[in-house]
Amino acid sequence: MKFSLHPYRGFVLGALVSALTVSGAWATWGVLRSEEAAPKIVSGNGRLDVQRIEIATKFPGQVQTIAVHEGDLVNVGDMIAQMDTTDLQRQLDGVVAMRQRATQAMARAQGEVRVQSLKAKVAQMDFDNAVKMRDDTLISESELKKRQAQRDGEAGGVHIATSAVGEAKAAQAEAEAGIARLKNAIADHTLKAPVGGRIEYRVVEPGSVIPAGGRVATLVDTSQVHMTIFLPTKVAGQVRVGDEARIVLDAAPDLRLPAKVSFVSADAQFTPKHVETASEREKLSFRVKLSLSPEVALTHAGLLKGGLTGNGFVRLSEPPAATESKTADARTASAW
């Protein structure tokens, strides 16, 4: 049986095919344009690194008390440990007594200056009167010289008393400096947390005698957390400090931690063995550090621990090179 197509129907079918062809081409162009416009996302695996601070003593001595245990959260300025300050306190008491003696000596010297100044003034008046009397031949030359010597002696007494005041002031200043030094040393024997964080290790116990620089505890700064990843040379050149990033931990795969690129190495290096790469040819790579903001790190302080594995994703600030792939895999795109 032979079927014939009505001319009108053929016209409609042809128009429909043309419309579908045009719309398909437009859709394909839109997809290509969206893929080209979409920012490139690159990723790498790594481990979380946290900032560790060794709490150590500046002076040798005995640990008197330790106020923290492993796992404790501390704030800035909280006491970690107290070193014994008995000897320093005794030295401080001695220097305070020295200052008191210097203060009393200065008071005596100042009083002596006043007395000697009055004596010198009287001696000067006697000498001036003797000069007039000698002019009138009322006294002998030897009497004039005697009164002159008395005047000079009293003036020397003023000089000696003034020097004593200076010595007393110097002794007082030395005592003040010693007091300040010992007070600072006593304060340094109280070991405090320089930042807020978590106590990771408690190294010694009360009663332990440790040298200068001896560690007492290890503090983890929970506000300073970053992940180091290694990116191949073909994409590392497009990474800039400040680029937007995400960190996804294996321990919390559904959590996207916002981060920023805080460091990009200036030179390529051999890719560490523990780093997984997409190709065995990627022998050289650049080290890139992704840092969490202190607010994000503190919000998730209970989760974030040094050594946790995961993946870091970086949204490049520049479009990818023409030789690179136009699409990212689904796992990378899902990081955002």
C-alpha positions in Angstrom: 0.0 0.0 0.0 1.4 3.4 -0.9 0.9 6.4 1.4 1.0 10.0 0.2 1.8 13.0 2.4 -0.5 15.9 2.2 1.4 19.1 1.1 0.3 21.0 4.1 1.4 18.3 6.5 4.8 18.1 4.8 5.3 21.8 5.3 4.4 21.6 9.0 6.7 18.6 9.5 9.6 20.4 7.8 9.1 23.5 9.9 9.0 21.4 13.1 12.3 19.7 12.1 14.0 23.1 11.4 12.8 24.5 14.7 14.1 21.5 16.6 17.4 21.8 14.9 17.8 25.5 15.7 16.7 25.1 19.3 19.1 22.2 19.7 21.9 24.2 18.3 21.0 27.1 20.6 20.9 24.8 23.6 24.2 23.2 22.7 25.8 26.7 22.4 24.3 27.7 25.7 25.8 24.7 27.4 29.2 25.4 25.8 29.0 29.0 26.8 28.1 28.1 30.4 30.9 25.6 30.6 33.3 28.1 29.2 32.0 30.8 31.6 32.0 28.5 34.7 35.1 29.0 36.9 37.6 26.2 37.0 37.7 24.2 40.2 40.8 22.2 41.0 41.4 19.9 44.0 44.0 17.9 45.9 44.1 15.7 49.0 45.9 16.6 52.2 45.8 16.6 56.0 44.7 19.2 58.4 47.5 21.1 60.2 47.0 23.0 63.4 49.3 25.6 65.1 51.1 24.1 68.0 52.6 26.2 70.7 55.1 24.9 73.2 54.5 26.3 76.7 58.0 26.5 78.2 59.8 28.3 81.1 62.4 30.9 80.7 64.2 30.0 83.9 65.3 26.7 85.5 63.4 25.7 88.5 60.8 23.4 90.1 57.2 23.2 88.8 54.9 24.1 91.7 51.5 23.6 90.2 50.0 22.7 86.8 46.5 24.1 86.3 45.5 22.2 83.1 45.0 18.6 81.9 45.2 17.2 78.4 42.1 18.2 76.4 41.2 21.2 78.4 40.2 24.4 76.6 41.9 27.5 77.7 41.5 31.2 77.0 44.1 33.9 76.4 45.9 34.6 79.7 44.7 31.5 81.6 47.4 30.1 83.9 49.0 26.9 82.6 51.6 26.3 85.3 53.3 28.0 88.2 57.0 27.7 88.9 58.4 28.0 92.4 59.4 31.6 93.2 60.6 31.2 96.8 64.2 32.3 96.1 63.1 35.2 93.9 60.7 36.4 96.5 63.6 36.4 99.1 65.8 38.4 96.7 62.9 40.8 96.1 62.5 41.4 99.8 66.3 42.1 100.1 66.2 44.6 97.2 63.1 46.3 98.7 65.1 46.7 102.0 68.0 48.2 100.0 65.7 50.7 98.4 64.4 51.7 101.8 68.0 52.3 103.0 68.8 54.3 99.9 65.7 56.4 100.5 66.7 57.1 104.1 70.3 57.9 103.0 69.1 60.4 100.4 66.9 62.1 103.1 69.9 62.4 105.4 72.1 63.7 102.6 69.5 66.3 101.6 69.3 67.5 105.2 73.1 67.7 105.3 73.1 69.8 102.2 70.7 72.3 103.8 72.8 72.5 107.0 76.1 72.8 105.1 74.6 75.5 102.8 73.6 77.6 105.9 77.1 77.1 107.3 78.7 78.1 104.0 76.4 81.2 103.9 77.5 82.3 107.4 81.1 81.6 106.6 80.9 83.8 103.5 79.3 86.6 105.5 82.1 86.4 108.1 84.7 86.5 105.3 83.1 89.5 103.7 83.1 91.3 107.0 86.7 90.3 107.7 87.7 91.8 104.4 86.2 95.2 105.4 87.8 95.0 108.8 91.2 94.2 107.3 90.8 97.2 105.0 90.4 99.3 108.2 93.3 97.5 109.8 91.1 96.2 112.5 92.2 92.6 112.1 95.5 91.0 111.1 96.2 89.3 107.8 96.3 85.9 109.4 92.8 86.4 110.8 91.6 87.2 107.3 93.2 84.0 105.9 91.7 82.0 108.8 88.2 83.2 108.0 88.8 82.6 104.2 89.8 79.0 105.0 86.7 78.5 107.1 84.6 79.8 104.2 86.3 77.4 101.7 85.8 74.5 104.2 82.1 75.1 104.5 81.7 75.3 100.7 83.5 72.0 100.4 81.1 70.5 102.9 78.2 71.6 100.7 79.9 69.8 97.7 80.4 66.6 99.7 76.8 66.6 101.0 75.5 67.2 97.4 77.6 64.2 96.2 76.1 62.1 98.9 72.6 63.0 97.6 73.7 61.9 94.1 75.0 58.6 95.5 71.8 58.0 97.4 69.7 58.7 94.3 71.8 56.2 92.3 71.4 53.5 95.0 67.7 54.1 95.0 67.5 53.9 91.2 69.5 50.7 91.3 67.2 49.2 93.8 64.1 50.2 91.8 65.6 48.5 88.7 66.3 45.4 90.8 62.8 45.4 92.0 61.4 45.7 88.5 63.6 42.9 87.3 62.7 40.6 90.0 59.0 41.3 89.7 59.2 40.6 86.0 61.0 37.3 86.7 58.4 36.3 89.2 55.7 37.1 86.7 57.5 35.0 84.1 57.4 32.1 86.5 53.6 32.1 86.0 53.2 30.4 82.6 50.1 31.6 80.8 48.3 30.7 77.6 49.4 33.2 74.8 46.3 32.3 72.8 43.1 30.4 73.3 43.1 26.8 72.4 43.2 23.2 73.6 45.9 21.5 75.7 47.3 18.7 73.6 50.0 17.4 75.9 50.8 17.9 79.6 54.6 17.1 79.6 55.6 17.4 83.3 54.0 17.1 86.7 54.1 19.2 89.9 57.5 18.8 91.7 59.4 18.3 88.5 62.7 20.2 88.1 63.2 21.5 84.6 65.9 23.6 82.9 65.5 26.9 81.2 63.5 26.3 78.1 61.9 23.2 79.5 58.5 22.3 78.1 55.5 22.2 80.5 52.6 21.6 78.0 51.7 21.8 74.3 48.9 24.1 73.3 46.9 23.8 70.0 45.7 27.1 68.7 42.2 26.1 67.5 41.8 29.4 65.5 44.8 28.6 63.2 43.9 25.6 61.0 44.9 24.9 57.5 45.3 22.1 54.9 48.3 21.7 52.6 47.5 20.3 49.2 49.7 19.8 46.1 48.5 20.9 42.7 50.1 19.9 39.3 52.1 22.5 37.4 49.4 22.8 34.7 46.9 24.5 37.1 49.1 25.8 39.9 50.1 28.8 37.8 46.4 30.0 38.0 46.1 29.8 41.7 46.4 33.1 43.6 46.6 34.0 47.2 43.1 34.9 48.4 41.3 32.6 46.0 38.1 31.0 47.4 38.5 27.4 48.5 36.6 24.7 50.3 37.8 21.9 52.6 35.9 18.6 52.8 37.1 16.2 55.5 36.8 12.4 55.2 35.5 12.5 58.8 32.6 14.9 57.8 32.0 14.4 54.0 28.8 16.5 54.1 30.5 19.5 55.6 32.0 22.2 53.3 34.4 24.4 55.2 35.0 27.7 53.5 38.7 28.6 53.3 41.1 30.9 51.4 44.4 30.3 49.6 46.9 31.7 52.0 50.2 30.5 50.4 51.4 29.2 47.1 55.0 27.9 46.9 57.3 29.8 44.5 59.0 26.7 43.2 57.8 23.3 42.1 58.8 20.2 44.1 58.5 16.5 43.8 55.1 15.4 44.8 55.2 13.6 48.2 54.4 9.9 48.1 51.4 10.2 50.3 49.7 12.6 47.9 47.3 11.0 45.4 47.6 12.3 41.8 45.4 11.8 38.8 48.3 10.8 36.7 51.7 9.2 37.3 53.2 11.9 35.1 52.5 14.5 37.7 55.9 14.1 39.4 56.2 17.8 40.1 53.7 19.9 42.0 53.3 23.2 43.9 52.5 23.3 47.6 49.3 25.3 48.3 48.0 26.1 51.8 44.2 26.5 52.4 43.5 28.4 55.6 40.3 28.5 57.5 39.2 31.8 59.0 39.5 32.0 62.8 35.7 32.3 63.1 35.2 29.1 61.1 37.9 27.2 62.9 36.5 28.2 66.3 33.0 27.2 65.3 34.1 23.7 64.4 36.8 23.5 67.1 35.4 20.2 68.4 35.8 18.6 65.0 39.0 20.0 63.6 42.1 18.0 64.7 45.6 17.8 63.3 46.1 15.0 60.9 42.5 14.6 59.7 42.5 13.7 56.0 40.4 15.2 53.3 40.3 17.1 50.1 40.8 20.8 49.3 39.1 22.5 46.4 40.2 25.8 44.9 38.1 28.0 42.6 40.5 29.6 40.2 40.4 33.4 39.8 41.5 33.1 36.2 39.9 31.1 33.4 41.7 27.8 32.6 44.1 27.6 29.6 42.8 26.4 26.3 44.7 23.2 26.5 42.9 22.2 29.7 39.7 20.3 30.1 36.5 22.3 29.8 34.6 20.4 32.5 35.2 19.4 36.1 34.2 16.1 37.6 31.0 15.9 39.6 32.8 15.4 42.9 34.8 18.6 42.5 31.8 20.7 41.4 29.8 19.4 44.4 32.3 21.0 46.8 30.4 24.2 46.2 
